[in-house]
Amino acid sequence: MEFLRDKIAWLAAEFQMERGRWLLWAPVLIGCGAWAYFSWPDEPSRWWLPAAPLLALLCFAPPLKAARPGLVVLLLLAMGWNAAQLATMRVMHPMLRHEIGPLRIEGRVVEIEPSVSGVSVRLDDVKIDRLMAGAPRQVRIRLRDQSAEWPPPGSIVAIDALLAPPQEPVAPGAYDFRRHAFFDGIGAQGFARGSLSVVAPPKEDGGFMLWVESVRETIAERVLRVLSGDQAQIAIALLNGAQSGISKPALADMRASGLQHILSISGLHLAIVAAFVYVGLRSLLALIPYVALRWPIKKIAAGLSLVNLIVYTLLTGMLVPAIRSAIMTGIIMIAVLFDRRALSLRTVAIAGIILLLAAPQALLGASFQMSFAAVLVMVAGFEELRRRRRLEIGRERVQGRAIGLWGAAVKIAEHIAAIATTSVLASVATAPVALYNFQQINWYGVIANMLGIPLATFWIMPAGFISYFLMPFGLEAWAIKLMGWGIDALMAIAAAVAAWPGALILTLALPSYAFALVLAGGLWLCLWTRRWRLFGLAPIAAGLALCLFPSAPDIYIAPDFANWAARVEQRKFVAARGGERDFILKQWRQREGGREFVTLKDYIAEPASPAAPSSSVLRCDDLGCVYAARTREAAFVFDAAALEEDCMTAAVIVTPLWHVNCPGSTAMIVDGRWVKRHGATSITLRENAPPEILSARDRWGARPWSPGWRTEERRWMADDK
């Protein structure tokens, strides 16, 4: 007991010594509160909302002074919960419940997004023929005719289209595209069945954001006048944030080489833009003796750089990484204005608090996770290196002035070392997030970034920024062309690195608890400074060990029984339907680490091999299929005539038939009614145990973005509407 008391006392002393780092845990606790809300099994009552104010009052009550630290923790958790619940209430809107059309749709253009397969138009103030109740307020429609002239934002347009609800998760634990669409304001999506016609031109007082959108479209048009193909689309992505037009091969090369982050507006781009204005303007003002001696040129440059950050963030679509980077870089510029130092983890914490309170739904996206993971590890890593005097950033390290070629070599070596260190830290930080969200990791990202980041920093982005200033005068062509040459070099680097053997490794979908352990250990390691920070290595090791044993289901069932697939070999699945354009099949293949998926028709036609005879794994006839794994059987029933026999032999019945029963049988039933109610389902057959059946909707619960939520008993938000 004395040993235990000593250890507890030591931990308490360490905790007190880290008092200056307590603030860094505020965004972590707020994020945990928001995550708890999104993971709640049902939409909670609005009576939860007073929790944060009440806890705030309790924190200042004198009798509860001893319990104040614990109350502050509960307060931060409640703030995250409230922020997420209020965000849901703020964006509440109807979502389409089933496919309709083709029918006439009329609405106002608020966004135009070109892509490889067509042009997507986002409409609001939507009016849909023959649909009165529950009509979505905003829809996204894909136009296949790319040659047609784009209507300017703010135009009232009409088109015949087929509409469908946003895509549900394709498997338990998969990304919820429907939730993303809900918080994005999209109630339906679809395909045009004709050409788009303009009913009315834009109004002059269409609003600030529509004006910004029109400027973004103008930027894209100016780029397309000079460049073409992926060269043009990457330039557009860097200048206005739209990435949808980049071809799949180019994206695959950028992803495999570890350079895809350059396409997403984030810290690198905001830092370049801020530095371009700050350094350039300060140097220009320093050339004027009267101004340099009498005006605070450093603060003037910082103030204009701050304005420039806001403008660039607006022009690039206000994406999550851009907002986070704008907040952090803006804090640094404000610190310059007040003669303070701001490059620290406190900056990251403040940015996290602001973003989590303003848009807590961003927490569930890979963009937020990768962005903050990379910045957190890089800043923490450089802080540790600075403490150990191995590397310093923000001030000159070399004492005395090196001259000649040796001095130049030292500066080049320092720059290379800084890029390599940054690339290593960012790669280590984002690897678990990439594995969890995308089931992939690249091995040569450090090498590619050592070549690609200087190219983007000193060539591509400065040329693009110059084009901004020249566009009002129509003189931007040469700057855009210069930017295009740099993009060609970047694409060449990406293609070369992606062609190296083992450049991109695909893995099975990782369990959530393994990712949570790695995340918790990483936060503990980065946010503390004393030796007890090393305790974070234990959960990281445990999470990585669990990643070696991911759980993989035997059977996938798509929402509404649109498709199903069964594992017949370790690296091979049989699917009811196939095709390269099948979105659900692509998602399943990604979650299975690139496993092979063949159609049922092709699998039956294959000759049996001694290693994996098809007749012993999946046997089919006109009435259905029998699937055997781990001494258990699952029956896929297509016709009710096969039910009686399969109910007596199978451990689980899988059928699109409605409301199936197996009297006198222990077989578990996954029928059309089950899938309609529970969504995408996975089944794992287990030896000497009942099958494990998981569903997507059971995991996330009945929420406002869930299909059929308005038919649930808890309708308080819907009733208010």
ABEGO torsion letter per residue (X at the ends): XAAAAAAAAAAAAAAAAAAAAAAAAAAAAAAAAAAAAAABABBBBAAAAAAAAAAAAAAABAAAAAAAAAAAAAAAAAAAAAAAAAAAAAABBBBBABBBOBBBBBBBBABBBBBAAEBBBBBBGBBBBGBABGBBABBBBBBABAABBBBBBGBBBBBBBBBBBBBBBABBGBBBAAAAAAAAGBABBBBBAEBBBBABBBBAAAEAAAAAAAAAAAAAAAAAAABBEAAAAAAAAAAAGBAAABBAAAAAAAAAAGAAAAABBBAAAAAAAAAAAAAAAAAAAAABAAAAAABBAAAAAAAAAAAAAAAAAAAAGGBAAAAAAAAAAAAAAAAAAAGBBABBAAAAAAAAAAAAAABAAAAABAAAAAAAAAAAAAAAAAAAAAAAGABBBGBBABBEBBBEAAAAAAAAAAAAAAAAAAAAAAAAAAAAAAAAAAGBBBAAAAAAAAAAAAAAAAAAAAAAAAAAAAAAAGAAAAAAAAAAAAAAAAAAAAAAAAABBGABBBBBBBBAAAAAAAAAAAAAAAABABAAAAAAAAAAAAAAAAAABBBBBABBBBBGGABBBBBABAABBBBABBEAABAAAAAAAAAAGGBBBBBAAAAAABBBBAABBAAAABBBBAAEBBBBBGGBBBBBBABAAAAAAAAAABABBBBABBGBBBBGBABBBBBAAAAAAAEBBBBBBBBGBBBBBBBAAAAAEBBAABBGAAABABAAAAAAX
